[in-house]
Amino acid sequence: MEATTKSSKNGCESRRDFFKKAATAAAAVASTGLLKTPVYGQSQAPSAGRVIGANDRITVGFVGVGGQGLNAHVNYAKKLLSENNLALAAVCDVSKYRVAQAKETIGGDCAGYEDYRKLLERKDIDAIFCSTVDHWHTKITVEALNLGKHVYVEKPISRYLVEAFEIHDAVKKTGKILQVGSQGCSDMKWHKAAEWIKEGMIGQVVMCQGSYMRNNPKGEWNYALQQWCTPEDTNWAMWQGDQIKKKTAFNADAYFRWRKYYPYANGLLGDLIPHKLHPYMLATGNPEFPVRVACVGSRTVKTDRLTPGTPERDVPEIVQVVAEFPSGMVMHVTSSSINEMGTQEMIRGHKGNLIMAGNRVELRPERPFTDEMDPETSESFAPEDIGEHHKNFFACIRANKQPNAGIDLGIRVQTVISLAEMSERMSMTCVFDEKTRKITTADGKPVEHMTYGSMPIS
């Protein structure tokens, strides 16, 4: 069933529905030029939270303990428990099976919850990891911040752009530390690239290019449906939440393979593309909001048809994003789930280029400037490691400084992601004004921020 013409049985929005939401009048902007954003579930001033010293133990809770939440975050937190001086206090998931599994993994007196609010109201918890389905990121993150918790939130930080600004504003208001789960930002070769760029070693940055490519014959995200996942085990109503307006009956396919379907996620744009956008924008040394974004996508192979009984996905299997920034730099990022041959990873400057070669950075002068500069190769850095990203998060909580993938980088990356989705689904170029947070078409017509289901922002 084509997502571009009809709504799927998974409650996914059709292209027609998307047009109705995304092509309406622009969001009303307050006199300050900034959107006024609600604070979910709060009727009182935000909690300051505990001041954590350099030698204090950090008490952690985990909201969402599925594949990434358990296999990455719970396991790495336990592995580095002593090194990061942590106490793992609680886990939460809509699945009873997953709660029990995570509790057993952590051991001790770890508590388990079905309702994330029960975990957040605990005053002993200093920080949480949010590894839920994308449409829950904003609500959980904003509530946690306003209750004085530091937050590590998986990428993308939100499902829609207006939600990302809700998180941004909550971080700025509360002063809490937020780390986006794009661990490439803690790979130090990108920081070396930023250092060289700030030193002017390649001149004005003019272009970045990169790719994140896979080729899964059975179709990306077609994870096995587990027998334990039943209406008795999994709180399906809570999993959908108020954010999903087109409610459906219990659906194990959507539960395990949610990245394939609108409006739970946006496929490659939310899963793989952020792993390139975050480090490349960090490496420029001065991450910017985009001024224009265009994206094309296709469903060329339709791999789901190769697995009998597997519903066809809504999201593209190939996407190419082109973003222009105020400095004049253009970024081109490609992602695919049907071909794994990547492009040359590099940052192009007026005088030279930085080749992101494995664990090193290679500087190669442009031919007209070979008399001014010599080729250079950096030292080898440790490979990308999610454990290092955890360490950075906890170290920044103790030092009260911004982490490698903090909100200032995260909001700029999410702007590219959200505009790219709008561009691909609506076949247009999106223009962004960071002062007003307004999106327009190339000819200046306003475009509504996409938000929960059919709820407009007005």
N, C-alpha and C positions, 0 to 999 in steps of 0.2 A: 504494500500500500504506500503510495507516494505521499510524503509529508508535505510536499509543496502544493497539494490539491485538497487533501482531506485530513481530518484529525485522526490520529491513530487510536487503537483501542487502549493504549496506555495512558490516555488522558492528555496527550500531547497537543499543544496548540498547532493549528494549521497555519499555513502561510497567509491565508485570508485573515485569520484572527490576528496574526502578527502585524499585518498591515494596518488593521483598524487601530491597534494600540500604538504602533510606532510612528504612524503618519498623522496623528492628531496635533492639536496646537501645542506649542512649546510649554514646558513646565513654568509655572509662575515663579518668579524670582523675587526674593525679599529686597527691601531697599538697600541692603548691604551688598546685593548681588549674589548672595549665597542662599541655597535652598534651606528652608527650615525643616529639620528632620525630627521625627518622633523618637522618643526613648522608650523602647518596648518594656512593658512590665514594670515601669518605675513610677512611683508616686512620691518619691522623696529624693533628697539630694544624693548624688553618687557617694559611695563609700570610698574613703581614702585608701583603704587596704593597709596592710602591714608594711612598715619600712623594713626592708631586708638588708642586713649588713653583709659584709664580705664573707663572713664565716658562718652566716645563718643557714640553716637547712630550709630548702624551698619545698613546700608541700604542694603536690600536683594532683590534678584530676583529669580524666580523659572522657571527652564527650564524643561518642562514635568510635566503636572498637571493632570495626570490620577489617577488611584487608589492610588498608594503610594504617588505621588507628592501632590495630594489634601488632601486625607484622613489622611495622616501622617504629611507631612512637612508643607503644608499651614496651616492646622488646628492647629498643635502644635505651629507653629511660632506665629499664632494669639493668641492662648491661653496664651502663655508666652511672649507676646509682651512687656509688661512693665518690667517684671522680667529680660528679656534679653536685654532691651533697644534697640528695633528694629524699623525700618521703612520698611514696606513691599511695595516695589515700583512698581514691574512689574512681570508679568507672561508670559510664552510663551508655545505654544503647536501647533502642526500641525492641531488640531481640533478647529474649531471656537466655537463649543459648549463648549468644555472644557475650552477654554480661558474665555468665558463669565461666566461660572460657577465659575471659580477661582476668577475672578474679583469681582463678586457679593459676594463671601465668604469673601474676604478681605475688600471690601468696599472702600470708600474714592476715591482718585484720582489714584488708582492703574491702571497702563497702561497694555495693552495686545498686544502681538505680535505673529505672525505666524513664523517669521524667528528669530532664536535665536541670530543671529549676531546683530540685531537691539537692543536687550536687552543688549548684552555684550558691545556694543560701548558706552553705557551710562556711563559717568564718575562718576555719583553720586552713582552707585551701587558698594558696597564694597565686597559682597559675593553672591554666587549663590548656589542653590540646583539643582543638575542634577539628574533627576529621569526619564530619557528617556528609551527607549528600549536599550538593552546592546550595540548594535553595534554603537550607537551614543556617548557613554560615553567618549571615548578618544578624539574625535574631539572637542567636546564642552568643556571638561575639560582643554585640552591643550591650546585652544584659550583663555579661561577665565583666566588661570594662566598667560599667556603672556600679557594679558591686565590688569594685576594687581589685579585680583579678587581672593579672597579666595574661596575654593570649597568644598562643601559637595557632594560627589558623591555616588550614590547607589552602593551596591555590586551586581555582581562582578565589580571591577573598570574598567574592559575592557572586550571585547569579546575574544581577543587573547593575547598571552603573549608579543609579540613584542610591541603591543599597550600599555600594562601596563608599559613597560620600557620607552615609550615616556612620559607617565604621570610622572613617577618617575624622569626622567631627567629634565622635566619642573619644577617640584616642587623644585628640588635641585638648578636649575638655578635662579628661581625667588624668592625663599625664602618665598613663600606664604604658608598659612596653608591649608592642605587637610585632610578632615575627611572622612573615608569610612563608608557608612551607615550600619554598623554591630553593632547595639546598645547593643549587649551583652558585648561589650568591656567597656561599662560604667556601667556594673553591678559589684559592688565592690568586690563580692566574688572571682572573677578571679584575682583581684589585691591582695587580701589577700593570695590566693594560690601562686602568684608570690613572695610575701614577704616571705612566709614560705620556698619556694624552694630556694630563694637566701640565706636564713639563714642556709641552709643545713639540714632542719628538716626531709626530707625524703631521704637524700643522693642523689646520681646521679639519675636523671630522666631517666627512661628506656622505658616508654611506656605511651601513652595517648589513651583513648578510649571514644567515644561518638557517639551520633546518633541524627538525626532530622527526625522523622517519622510522616507520615500522612496517612489517608486512606479515600479517597474521592470516594464514589461509582459512581459518575458521571465523574470521571477522573479529576486529578489535573489540574488547570489552564483553565478549560473549562468554562470561564466566559460567561455570557449572552451577546449576540450580540445586541447592542442598535440600535434603529431605527434611531437615529440622525446621526449615522455613515454612511455617504454616500460620493460619490466622490465630491459632492459639499461642504460638510462640512470639509472633511479631506484631507489634501494635501499629497496624497499617494506617489507621487514622492519624496517629501522631507523626508517622513517617511523612505523610503527605502534608500535614499541617494546614494552617489557614492560608498559607502562601499559594497553595494549589487550588484554583477555583473549580476546575473540572474534576470533581472527585471520581474515583473509580473504585471498583471492588478490589479486594486483595489480589495482587499481581506479583508473583515471585520473579518473573522476568524483568519487570521494571525495577524491583528491589535490588537485584544483583547486577543488572545491566543498565543502570540509570543513565550512564554517560551517553547512551545512544539516543536518548529521547528528550525532546522539548516537552515541558519547560523545566525539567529537573536539572539539565545541564546543556552545554553547547559543544560537546564532543571534543575534537582536537583543539579548538580554540581555548577551552578551559583546562584541558588535561596536559597536552604536550607543548603547545605554543608558549605557555608561561615559563617553561623551563629554558627557553631561549630569550624571551623578552626581558625577564628579570636580570640575568647576568649581562646581557648586551647593553641594556640601559644603564646598569650600574657602571659598566666599563667606560661609558662616555665621560665619566667623571662629573657630569652635571645632568642627571635625568630630567627630562622635560615632559610636559603634557604634549600630546600630538596636536597639530592643527588640522591635519587631514588624514583620513584613513580609508583605504579601499581594500576589499577582500573578495576573492572569488573562490568558490568551492564546487566540488562535483562528487557524484556517487557513481563513479565509472564502472567499477567491477561489481558492486553490490554483493559483497562477500557473504552476507547473511543468507542469501539464496543457496549457498553451498552447504549450509547446515540445515537439513530438513526440520521443519517445525520451529525454526527460529524467526521471530518477527523481524521484519526489515527495519533498519534504523531510520531515524529522521535526519540525523546530522551528516554532513559530508564526510567522505573518506579521503579527500584531498582538500587542503586549504592553502592559499597563498595570501599573505598579508603585506601590504605596502603602507607604511606610515611616514608622514612628513612632520618634522618638528620645527619650532620657531627658529632654531639656529640654521636651518637649511638642510640639516642631515636627513637622509632618507633611510629607512630601515626596511629590509625585505626578509621575511621569515616564512619558510615553507614547512608544512607538516603533512604526513601521509600515513595511512594505515594499510596501504596496498602496494607500497614500494619502499624499500629500506635504504636505497642509495642516496646519501646525503649530499649537500652542496659544500663548497669550501667555506669553512668558518673563518670570517675575517672582518676587520674594521678598517675601512678605507679612509685615508686622510689626503689632504692636498699634496703633502710632501712625502708621505710614506704610508705603508700599510702594516697592520698588525695581524699576523696569522695565528689563530688560536690552534696550535699544533699539539694535540694530545695534552700533556701536562705542562707545556711550555708556551711562551709567547715569542714569536719571531717578528722582528722589525725588518721590513724590506723597503728601502727607499724607492720612491718613484724615479724613473729614469732621468727627468730634468733636474733632480735634486741629489744625484749621487755624489756630486762634489761637496755638498754641504753636510752629508750625514753618511754614516757607515751602517751596514747591516749589524744587527745585534740579536742575540738569543738570551732569554731569561734563564734563570735556574729552573730546575724541575720542581714542580709543586706536587703535593699529595693529591691523589685523585679525589673527585667529588665524594663526599661522605655525609650522610644525613646526621651521623653522630656529631660531626663538627658543627652542623647547623644548630643542633640542640645545645651544644656547649656555648655557642655564641649567644643564643637566647638567654640562657641562665646567667651567663657572665654579664650581659647587659642589664638584666633585672637587678643584679647586685650593684652594678656600677651606675645605674640610672642613666644609661646612654643608649643611643639608637643602635639597633642591631643591623646586620648585613642586609636583611630584607624587611626593613621597617615600613611604616605607613607612607612616608613621603615617596618612596620608590613604588610601593604596592599600589597606591591610588593612581599613579601615572601608568603603570602597566595595565591595571584594570580598565582604564579609559581606552587604551588601544584595543584590548580584548572586546569590550562591549561595543565600541564603534565598528570593529571588524565584523562582529556578528550581525549588527544592523545592516552594514554594507552588503554582506553576502546574502542575507535573507531577503533584502529589499532591492537588491541590484542597483545600488547607488553609492556615491562617495559621501562620506560623513565629515562635516567640518565642526570643530570644537572650539569653544571660547572658554578658556580656563577661568577668566574673571567672573563670568556669569554662570558657568557650568551648562551653558546651552549648546544644543546640537542642532545644526541646520544642514540642509542639502547644499550642494555646490552652488546653487543659484539663490541661496539665502532663505529658503523656506524652512520654517521651524519643524523639528522632529521631536516627538515626545520621548522622554526617557522611558525605557522599558522597565516595568516593575511587576509586582506580583500578579499573576493571572490577568484579569481584566481590570484591575484597579489602577486608574490613572493618577498621576501626581498633579494636583491642581492647587 
